[in-house]
């Protein structure tokens, strides 16, 4: 099974190094010297990592045969793809590979079906589940423990406790109109407390 483990950024210096946007929780395993990676676009690769180092909080890689800034810049935006055994699990208990999460059913704690994970979006600040609702619409759910309370691979489901407005936009509208009212309506409910089934 092939997994995207990084995206090449801009060239760094004049000796062929590039910055990379890491998309794996195990960069030391996937992006170490000697690793041979497929690429997207395919014509750019395969690329073999010659050296790697961290500079100012960013991972810098140099690939075999890439010796100058021009060659490094030509690799910009290339995706690096590792071959991974589908049965392999991350070292940390609470970590998951994208392929383990795709197609999981997303449900509320009471079992209410929200949809199915179709994609994982890796942003600099956090990862997002792209969830397809039964009506065909999509919702984005931050993959943070405050919202995603359980990943059950045996049951093939992700249990979430979303804040008001994340799943049902009408809740967000109600919450904002409540804030504008004067009187006691705003104090009836604790902010951030989910309201039962919508």
ZALUM-525173 format. One record per residue: z, y, x of N, C-alpha, C in turn. Coordinates in pm, whole numbers, padded with zeros to 5 digits, always signed. Atoms other than C-alpha are relative to their C-alpha. Example, Ala and Ser with C-alpha at 12.3 -4.5 7.8 and 13.67 -1.06 7.14 Angstrom:
% residues 2
+00000-00119+00089+00780-00450+01230+00000+00120+00090-00006-00119-00082+00714-00106+01367+00073+00109-00077
***
This chain:
% residues 198
+00000-00118+00084+00000+00000+00000+00000+00124+00089+00012-00122-00080-00091+00345+00129+00082+00113-00062-00083-00111+00045+00151+00638+00106-00027+00123+00085+00015-00126-00074+00098+01003+00201+00135+00033+00063-00126-00027-00069+00361+01081+00466+00008+00142+00057-00003-00137-00050+00258+01431+00579-00133+00069-00027+00122-00081+00006+00006+01714+00553-00001+00088+00124+00011-00079-00121-00120+01884+00865-00014+00147-00035+00005-00145+00019-00061+02258+00881-00082+00066+00110+00078-00077-00098-00177+02518+01131+00022-00053+00141-00013+00034-00141-00234+02469+01500+00119+00076+00060-00114-00064-00068+00061+02548+01729-00031+00002+00149+00030-00011-00142-00008+02680+02076-00146-00032+00029+00140+00019-00041-00323+02600+02274-00028-00141+00052+00018+00134-00059-00270+02235+02373-00020-00110-00103+00034+00101+00099-00359+02062+02047+00111-00041-00095-00107+00034+00093-00024+02050+01868-00027+00063-00138+00010-00053+00137-00010+02099+01490+00137-00006-00066-00118+00011+00086+00269+02175+01245-00033-00099-00110+00024+00091+00112+00313+01918+00970+00104+00023-00109-00088-00002+00117+00459+01932+00622+00036-00144-00029-00043+00140+00013+00662+01610+00609+00015-00037-00147-00011+00048+00139+00635+01410+00286+00062-00140-00004-00070+00127-00002+00850+01113+00380+00145+00027+00038-00141-00013-00037+01227+01070+00403+00028-00069+00133-00019+00074-00124+01173+00861+00717-00104+00042+00105+00102-00046-00094+00968+01078+00954+00007-00070+00136-00014+00067-00129+01112+00905+01261-00067-00137-00001+00064+00132+00013+00971+00575+01129-00151+00013-00019+00142-00012+00036+00636+00694+00989-00079+00088+00096+00072-00100-00078+00552+00978+01229+00041-00001+00148-00038+00012-00140+00668+00848+01565-00119-00021+00090+00109+00023-00095+00455+00828+01882-00052-00143-00009+00065+00131+00012+00206+00543+01862-00041-00036-00141+00037+00029+00139+00182+00548+01481-00148+00033-00022+00141-00021+00034-00178+00510+01361-00007+00025-00150-00001-00041+00139-00239+00691+01034-00141+00021-00052+00126-00031+00068-00529+00695+00793+00007+00145-00046+00003-00141+00039-00639+01036+00668-00079+00020-00129+00080-00048+00114-00771+01217+00364-00035+00144+00031+00119+00085+00010-01051+01312+00413-00004-00110+00107+00002+00118-00086-01114+00970+00568-00076+00023+00131+00083-00022-00118-01375+01102+00813+00079+00061+00116-00081-00063-00103-01103+01289+01004+00076-00102+00085-00085+00099-00067-00914+00972+01101-00074-00126+00034-00146-00001-00009-00765+00744+01180+00049+00083+00119-00061-00080-00106-00530+00954+01394+00120-00076+00057-00113+00064-00067-00286+00815+01651+00092+00109+00055-00095-00101-00047+00029+01019+01718+00032-00026+00147-00029+00009-00144+00072+01088+02089+00141+00048+00029-00135-00054-00019+00383+01307+02084+00046+00070-00126-00059-00074+00112+00619+01463+01834+00126+00069+00047-00123-00072-00034+00894+01724+01864+00030+00098-00113-00042-00099+00098+01092+01961+01646+00011+00135+00070-00003-00134-00056+01044+02333+01711+00030+00098-00113-00041-00097+00104+01224+02602+01506+00006-00064-00139-00017+00068+00129+01299+02349+01234-00124-00066-00056+00125+00062+00048+00938+02227+01203-00041-00112+00093+00051+00110-00081+00789+01900+01320-00138+00036+00053+00130-00021-00064+00505+01940+01568-00050-00134+00051+00062+00125-00047+00266+01652+01640-00121+00032+00085+00127-00004-00074-00009+01599+01894-00063-00138-00015+00071+00126+00019-00273+01334+01830-00087-00031+00121+00087+00042-00110-00467+01132+02084-00140+00059-00020+00135-00055+00006-00798+01302+02165-00007+00144-00048-00002-00139+00046-00691+01640+02025+00067+00082+00110-00049-00062-00122-00655+01861+02331+00008+00152-00002-00003-00147-00001-00703+02224+02227+00023+00053-00141-00031-00064+00128-00631+02472+01952-00113-00017-00102+00114+00013+00092-00984+02450+01805-00001-00136-00068-00002+00135+00057-00961+02073+01760+00118-00017-00095-00119+00010+00084-00610+02105+01617-00021+00074-00132+00023-00079+00121-00714+02377+01371-00096-00070-00095+00096+00074+00083-00999+02153+01248+00068-00106-00087-00074+00102+00076-00733+01907+01121+00081+00060-00115-00086-00067+00099-00563+02166+00897-00026-00054-00142-00001+00050+00139-00479+02042+00543-00037-00147-00013+00025+00144+00006-00557+01679+00635+00128-00071-00041-00115+00082+00039-00324+01431+00463+00009-00119+00094-00024+00117-00085-00169+01162+00684+00055-00112-00087-00031+00110+00092-00142+00823+00517+00044-00123+00080-00054+00119-00067+00072+00527+00630-00018-00122-00089+00006+00128+00071+00029+00164+00533+00142-00053-00009-00138+00042+00022+00356+00045+00379+00001-00128-00083-00018+00123+00078+00460-00299+00257+00059+00038-00136-00050-00040+00132+00504-00260-00122+00142-00049-00029-00135+00051+00023+00826-00466-00105+00105+00068+00087-00093-00068-00090+00979-00245+00164+00077+00106-00076-00086-00097+00067+01270-00029+00052+00050+00102+00103-00057-00099-00092+01402+00297+00204+00136-00046+00052-00128+00040-00060+01705+00265+00431+00118+00046-00084-00110-00053+00081+01925+00485+00210-00006-00056-00142-00007+00063+00132+02044+00335-00119-00055+00089-00111+00041-00090+00109+01969+00646-00328-00135+00067+00027+00133-00053-00027+01619+00706-00186-00104-00096-00054+00107+00081+00059+01292+00584-00332-00134+00045+00054+00137-00033-00033+00928+00569-00236-00070+00042-00129+00073-00047+00118+00681+00742-00469-00049-00117-00086+00059+00110+00079+00520+00411-00569+00105-00073-00083-00105+00063+00080+00859+00285-00694+00028+00081-00127-00035-00089+00111+00895+00586-00927-00114+00019-00099+00115-00017+00089+00540+00610-01066+00006-00106-00111+00003+00086+00120+00517+00460-01418+00138-00034-00056-00131+00022+00061+00895+00456-01476+00006+00074-00133-00027-00068+00126+00995+00538-01834+00112+00100+00022-00103-00103-00009+01196+00860-01858+00070+00008-00135-00078+00001+00125+01476+00850-02116+00123+00086+00016-00129-00069+00001+01781+01052-02215+00111-00104+00007-00113+00092-00011+02128+00901-02173+00018-00085-00127-00014+00076+00125+02121+00795-02541-00120-00091-00027+00116+00088+00016+01791+00609-02490-00124+00066-00058+00115-00070+00055+01562+00872-02645-00112+00008+00104+00113+00003-00094+01218+00832-02485-00056+00140+00020+00059-00129-00034+01084+01139-02305-00146-00018+00042+00137+00023-00045+00772+00994-02141-00003-00094+00119+00022+00090-00112+00642+00823-01827-00038+00081+00123+00031-00072-00124+00630+00943-01465-00142-00037+00044+00139+00025-00043+00264+00982-01365-00026+00049+00142+00024-00058-00132+00303+01176-01039+00132+00056+00053-00113-00065-00065+00560+01298-00787-00057+00118+00077+00045-00120-00070+00509+01656-00667+00106+00039+00103-00095-00032-00108+00670+01729-00328-00011+00148+00034-00004-00142-00029+00762+02096-00307+00097+00023+00116-00092-00025-00112+00942+02259-00011+00147-00004-00041-00140-00009+00041+01259+02313-00214+00052-00129-00063-00042+00123+00068+01267+01988-00415-00123-00077-00046+00107+00081+00057+01060+01706-00561+00003+00013-00152+00011-00007+00146+00935+01711-00920-00064-00128-00052+00068+00105+00075+00856+01427-01159-00098+00068-00094+00094-00043+00102+00537+01497-01353+00002-00110-00106-00023+00099+00105+00609+01323-01684-00097+00024-00115+00091-00009+00114+00349+01250-01951+00076-00037-00126-00068+00024+00127+00494+01283-02300-00085-00091-00089+00077+00086+00091+00392+01045-02582-00117+00073-00067+00109-00076+00065+00178+01327-02733-00108+00042+00100+00102-00033-00100-00018+01359-02406+00031+00125+00082-00037-00119-00077+00149+01681-02290+00079-00043+00124-00074+00030-00122+00321+01702-01951+00121+00091+00012-00119-00080-00030+00666+01819-01847+00039-00030+00145-00043+00018-00138+00798+01874-01494+00152-00006+00004-00144+00020-00006+01146+01743-01419+00044+00000+00146-00049-00001-00137+01325+01838-01095+00074-00130+00033-00066+00123-00042+01431+01524-00906+00125+00036+00079-00130-00035-00057+01788+01639-00846+00106-00078-00077-00097+00090+00063+02102+01438-00919+00068+00062-00122-00059-00062+00119+02231+01696-01170-00082-00030-00125+00089+00025+00115+01930+01616-01393-00037-00148-00010+00035+00142+00001+01816+01266-01292+00126-00077+00039-00131+00061-00024+02139+01071-01330-00009-00145+00043+00011+00141-00036+02006+00718-01278-00146-00040+00016+00130+00065-00017+01703+00536-01140+00027-00149-00005-00021+00144+00017+01699+00176-01263-00135-00071+00016+00129+00063-00027+01412-00011-01098-00016-00132-00075+00008+00126+00075+01498-00339-01273-00045+00025-00142+00037-00034+00138+01474-00177-01614-00122+00091-00006+00117-00088-00011+01187+00045-01492+00019+00129-00080-00026-00125+00072+01346+00366-01618+00077+00099+00085-00076-00109-00060+01481+00701-01506+00077+00068-00113-00085-00061+00102+01774+00841-01706+00024+00145+00040-00017-00142-00030+01794+01220-01729+00095+00067-00099-00079-00088+00087+02034+01481-01868-00052+00142+00023+00064-00130-00025+01810+01789-01890+00079+00116-00058-00061-00120+00058+01945+02140-01939-00083+00046-00120+00075-00048+00117+01844+02312-02266-00126+00072+00044+00126-00068-00027+01481+02418-02262-00091-00072+00098+00084+00069-00098+01360+02182-01989-00102-00091-00069+00087+00093+00072+01217+01925-02231-00057+00065-00126+00040-00060+00126+01206+02116-02559+00003+00152+00015+00007-00145-00022+01085+02474-02514+00067+00079-00111-00062-00074+00110+01218+02572-02855+00149+00023+00026-00140-00019-00034+01571+02520-02721+00018+00122+00090-00009-00114-00092+01501+02775-02449-00013+00130-00078+00019-00120+00080+01381+03029-02707+00127+00030-00079-00123-00018+00077+01690+02975-02920+00111+00052+00091-00106-00042-00093+01917+03012-02616-00017+00146+00037+00019-00139-00041+01758+03342-02515+00025+00095-00116-00024-00089+00113+01772+03487-02866+00150+00008-00029-00145+00001+00019+02139+03386-02884+00065+00104+00091-00057-00094-00096+02210+03594-02575-00015+00145-00048+00026-00136+00043+02064+03902-02742+00087+00041-00119-00080-00031+00118+02281+03873-03051+00136+00056+00043-00138-00042-00021+02605+04060-03069+00083-00079-00098-00082+00082+00088+02892+03877-03224+00044-00124+00072-00062+00117-00060+03045+03538-03168-00095-00116+00019+00091+00115-00006+02733+03319-03188-00015-00051+00142+00023+00042-00138+02690+03316-02810+00119-00076+00055-00117+00065-00056+03046+03198-02753+00028-00135-00065-00025+00126+00069+03026+02904-02994-00028-00120+00089+00041+00111-00084+02856+02685-02735+00020+00036+00144-00013-00022-00142+02930+02646-02372-00139+00008+00060+00133-00006-00059+02627+02756-02165-00026-00125+00081+00039+00116-00079+02438+02466-02015+00036-00132-00063-00035+00126+00064+02572+02211-02262-00118-00050-00081+00114+00049+00077+02290+01989-02391+00039-00017-00146-00024+00015+00145+02255+01983-02769-00054-00136-00041+00047+00127+00052+02199+01628-02901-00149-00018-00007+00143+00030+00009+01862+01497-03007-00076+00116-00060+00083-00105+00056+01583+01741-03070-00106-00061-00086
***
